């Protein structure tokens, strides 16, 4: 151990540590489900440091993982017995070009830094998640979804270029045109093919005001039909739905007591405008079939985009969150089953449940597989539970995952996922051989971010698939 620390200190400019407190601080992520403990924490100062660490680790047979905010939920940003790269010291915005609608920054820059820099210039990243304290490198490695993803795709779809250190220690600048194969696999690739050390990302101009309509539905099919219409027509700028259960009594069936639950669905649609007087409210709402219009909210754009509040994480709890991406044609069937099923294994009164929409035409990332439908409905369930309940809850969430696969769905892998090899094959379908090929090409020693993906044995891999990015 001391020799490894001494060696690393001689070849990099950044910090190297194996102090107990520092190892413990990076041994758990936001999910609180998985724990992994690295041997060493390195805080690189630049991409050269990252490259040197990777080359050294390959020679020593050590694994390397990268982490910044650590907001993963299934151990994606953790490392067991290897080297953990803490990227938080790489946190500068190097170029900001609001007139050209792009910026270039380090991977440890938070989206909050970007928002604070961009808002005074009248520009904003096209997609923002509901947590601004996560980093560019983290969300681009996962995809990054937000209220406007049905219009602009994921955060990864708005990336213009990346500096990447591969598993062989090569520093490569890649874009959709140059070194495109690496570009399209590092994005949404969870650090499997390379570590992001710089980001160039798109900006867009925004309008100064927003109006949001909060519409209540008492019928799921009606809600989904209205969502389909709004997404296809492109007449709104933000869309999200929250599901609320109403307990109406208890049914006694033989020896079982079953709660009688009516679910209501609150859809929030948002318009971004120069003036709220420009809105033709009658035209917008007349074609929708909501049960009740419950609220209208007018905010300045900068206030609207601010996250409502961060989720607390009490000691002894775990965030067993999952997002299941469903083909629009199967969404109602799956959600009906899920909503009937939830009360059997978790306190349905406190679990946030909701849905969001994606349009498959706006997503170009092969490492972010989507169901085969133009309209994608995402169902999110976000329980925070005592760790004593982990095993039965995770078992049930895995069953819902498998049901989603049976209906042609996919998983958003930023949330909790416990995948064996058959599930990875289902997740990527015909593209799975290409994923294996890219791993062997860009990380031939298999040292980058191990333990999350489970790959095919070499002798079983089909390496004949060809990747052609779509634009």
N, C-alpha and C positions, 0 to 999 in steps of 0.2 A: 504493500500500500504506500509506504513512504517513498519508495522508488518511483511509483507512478506519479505521485504528486510532484516530486522533484523533477521528473522528466517533463511534465506538462508545464511547470513554471519556467523551464528553460526555453520552451519553444513557442509560448504564447504570451501576449501582452495582458490578457485578462486575468481574472481572479480564479484561484483553484482552492477548494476547501473540502475537508472531510469532517468538519466540526459536527458534533451530534445534533445541535439545534438546527443547523442549516440542512442537514440530511433529512431531519424530521419534517422540516417546513415544505419539502418538495416530495414527500412520500405519500400524499393523498391529494386527490383533486376535488372539484366542486361536488361531484357525485357522492363522495364519502362511502363508496361501495368497495372499491378496490384499493389496496395498499401495496405499494412497491417501494423498495428502498435502494437507491443507488449507492455505489461506493464513493463517488466523488461528484461534487457540484462544480461546474465551470461556468463563469460569467464572461463570455467572450466580449472583446472590444470591437471586433470587426469580422468580416468574412474570412480573412486569412486565419484568424484564431480558430474559427469553426473548421476550416479545411485541415489545419494542422492537427486538431483534436481527432478528426475522423481518420486521417492517415495513421496517426499513432494508435488509435483504438483498433484499427484493422490489423496492424502488426501484432498487437498484444492479445487479440481475440476478445476484445471488450465490445459491448454494445453501446450505442449512443442514441439518446432521445432528446428532443427539444421541448421546451415549455416556457411560457411567459405567465399569463394570468392563471393558468391551470384550471380553466373553466370546463374542462371535459367532464363527462359523467360516467364513463366506463373505463377509466385508466388509460385513455389514449395518450395522455401527456406525462405518463409515469415511466420509470425505468427500474428494473430489478438487477442489482449487483453490477451495473455498468457505470457509464458517465451520463449525467444529466446536464444538458446545456440550458442554463437559465438565461433567456434572451432579453430580460427586462432592461439591461443596460444599453441595448441597441434601441434607442427610443427617440431618434431625431427625425424631424421632417426636413429633408435636404433641399427639395425644390417644390415650390408651390406656384402653379401657373393657372390662375383662375380664368385668364383670357383664353387659354388653350384647353381648359377643362381637364386638367390632370395634375397630379402631384406625385412626388417620389419620396419614400420614407423607409425607415428601418422597420423590421418585423415586430419589434417590441413597442412601437407606437400604439397607443390606444385610439379607438375610434372617437373617444371624447376629445383627444388632442386634435384630431382632424376636424371635428365639428367646430370646436372653438376657433380654429384657424380659418375655416372656410365660410362660416356664417357671415362675418362682416363683409365678405367679398361678394355676397349674393349667390354663392354656389354651395353644393352639398354632395357627398357621395350618393349615388342613385339608390342604394339600399343600405339601411341601417337596421341592426338587430335591436332587441329591447334591453340590451346591456351595453353601455358605451365604454365600460372599463375592460372589455376584452380587447385583444390586440389584432393588428392586421394579419400577422403571420398565423395566429390561431384560427381566426374565422376563415381565412382563405384556404387553410388546410382542411377545413370541414365543409365549406360552401358558404354559409352565412345567409340566413333567410330573414325577411322582414315583411312589414305591412305592404310594401310596394313590390314584392318579388314577382307578383303575377304580371307586372308591367315591365320590370327591368331585369328579371332573372335573379340569380344569387349574387352575393358580393363577389364571388369568384368569377362570375360572368362579366364583371365590370373591371377586372384586372387587365391591364395593358402590357405589363411586363414584370418579370421576376429575375432577381439574382438568386441563384440556387447553388448550394454545395452538394454534390452528389455523394453517394456512398463510397466512391473512390477518391474523394477529396478534391475533385475538380470544381472550380468556380466558373459557372456558366450563366450568361445573360440569355434569357429566353423570352420569346414573344409568340403570338400566333403565327408569325412568319418565320422567325429565326429560332432554331432549336425547338420547334413547335411540339415535337413529341414529348420532350421533357416538360414543357410549359403545361400541356394538357393533362399530365399525370401528377405533377406536383400539386396543382390546384385540386382541392378536395381529396388529396392523397394521404393525409394524416402522417406526413413525414416519412412515408415508406420509400420514396424514390430520391429524396433530397431534402435539405433543410433550407428554408427560405431565409435569405439574409438581406434582401431589399425588395421593395414593392413599388411599382408604378401603377396608379389606379385612376380610374375615370372620375370626373366630377360632372355635375349638371347644374344648370341654373334653376333656382326655385322661385316660386311666387310668394308674396309676403303674408298671405292669409290662408287659413284653412277653415272649412266648415265640416263637421262630422255629424252624421245622422245615426242615432241609436234606434234600431228597429227590432221589435220583438216578434218572434215567430213561435207558433205552437205546433207546427208541423214540419218535420225534418225534410220531407220531399219538397215542400214549397220553398224552404230556405235554400236547398241545393239548386233548385231550378232558377231562383233569383240570382244566386251567386254565378251560375253559368252565364246567365244573360249579361250581368254586369261585367264579367271578365271578358266575354267575347266582344262586347260593344266598346270596351275601352273608355268608358265615360267617367270613371272615377280614378282616384290616385292612391287610395288605401282601402284595404278590406281585411277584416278579421271577425271571427264569430266566437262567442263564449257561450257554453252550455250551462244551464242552471237547473238543478233538480228541485222539484217541489214534492215533499212527502205528503201524500193524501190519506194515509192510513196503513193498516197492516192486514194481510190476508192470511188466514190459517188453513193451510193445505195439509191434511193428515197430521203429521207431527212437525211440519215445518212452518215457520212464520216468515212470510215474504213481504217486504215493504212495497207499497203501491206508490209508484213514482211517476209523476208527469214531468217530462223534460221540456224546458223552454229554451229558445235559442235567440241570443241577442246578436244581431249583425251590426257592426259598425262600418259605415262607408264614409270615406273622407274625400273632399274635393280641395284642391289647391288652387287658389284664385288670386287675381289682382285686387278684387273687391267682392265681398259677399253679395253685393247688389247685382253682380253679374250672373248669379246662379238662377237658373230656371227650375225652381223647386218642384213645381207641379209636373213638369215634363220628366224630371228625374224620378220622382216617387210614384207617379200615377201608374207606371207599368209594373210596379212591385206588389207582391201579394202578402205583405206583412200583416200580423195580427194587430199590432199597435205601434205607433210612432211615439217613443217614450222620451226622447230628449234630442235637442239640437245644441251643438257646442261650437262656438266660434273662438278660434285662437290664432295668435300670430304663428307663423310657421316655426320660428325658433322655439316657441313654447310647446307646440304640438309634438315635435319630434323627441322631446325629452322623455326618457323612460318614466313611467308612472311611479315606480318604486322597485327597489331590489328585494329579492326573496331572502328572508332570514334563513339561517342555517343553524338551528339550535344544536348544542352539543349532544352527541349520541343519536343523531338522525342521519338519514341518507336521502338523497334526491333521486328517486327512481323514475326519472322522466323518460318518456318515449314519444317519438313522432313517427307515425306510420303514413306513408304516402300511397294514396289509393287512386286507381283509375276512376274518373268521374262516374262512369257507368256502374261501378260496383260500390260506390261510396255509401249509399244509403243502406244497402244490405249489411255491409260491415259495421257501420256506426250503430245501426239498430241492435246488432248482436252485442257489440262492445258495451253499449249503455245498459243493456239488460244484465250483462255479466259483471260490470264493475262493482255493484253492491255486494257481490258474493265474496269479495276478497279485500275490500278496502272501504274506508269511510267515505262514501260517495258525497256526503254533505260538505266536505272540506277539500276534496281534490279538484284542482282547476282542470277543466276539460274544455277544449275548444277546437276550432278548425280554421284553416287558412287555404288559400287557393294558389296554384301555380299554373302557368301556361307553358306547356312543354316546348313551344316554339322559341321561348326566350332562354332556354337552358342548353348550353353547348358543351358541358363538361362530362367527359366519359366516365370519370371517377365519381360522378353524382348520378347514378342510374335512376331512371324514372319509369313509372308504369307506362304502358302503351295506350295512351289516351291524350287528346289535346288538353283537356281540363284535368288537372290533378287536384284532388282534395287531400289536404294534410289533416290528420286527426292527432291532436296532441293531448297527452295525459301527463300531469305533472305532480305526482304525489311526493310529499316529504313525510317520511315515516320513521318511527323508531327502528334502530338497527336490529332489534330483537324480532321484527317482523319481516326482515329482508328475504329470507328463503322462500316462504310461501308467496309473497308478493311478486318476486322475480320469476318464480315458476309460472304464475298466471300471465305476467307480461310476455313471457316467452311464448305461451300458448296463443296470445293475441298476435304476436309477431308471425307465428306460423300460419295462423288463419289469414293474415294479410297477404302472405306469400301465395296461399292457395287461391286467393281472389285476384292475383296479378299485381299485388302491391309491392312496395319496396320500403326499406327503412331509411330514415335520415340518421346517419351514423354518428352525428355529434351528440346524440342522446344515449341513454343506456342501451347497450347491445351485448349479448352473450352468444357469439356465433361460433358454431363448429364449421367444419369444411362444407357439409351439405348446405348450410345456410348461406355461406359465402358464394357458393355456386348459384343459388337461387337469386341472391342479391344482384350479381353481375350478369347472370345468364350467359349468352354466347360471347360476351366480352371477357369472361373470366380467364380464358387462356392468355389473352393479351395482358391482363393485369400481372399474371405470373411471369410472362416474358419481360415486361418492363422492370419488375423487381430484380430479375436476374441480370438485366442489362445495366441498371443504374445503381444497384446495391448488390454486387456479385458476392460479397462476403456475408450478406444478410445481417448487417449490424445496426441498421437504422430502425428505430422505434419498434422493437420486437414485442411480441406477446399479444398484439391486438388482431392483426390479420393472421389468418392461418392459410398457408399456401400449399399448393399441390406438391407432392414429392417430384423431384426432377424427372424421373423416368416416366411419370404419368402426364407430364405437361405437354400440351399441344401448342407448339410455338409457331404455327403457320398463319395465325390471324394477322390481318393488316389493319392498322389504324388510319382512318381518313377523317380528320376533323371536319365538322360541318360549320358553316358560317351563315 
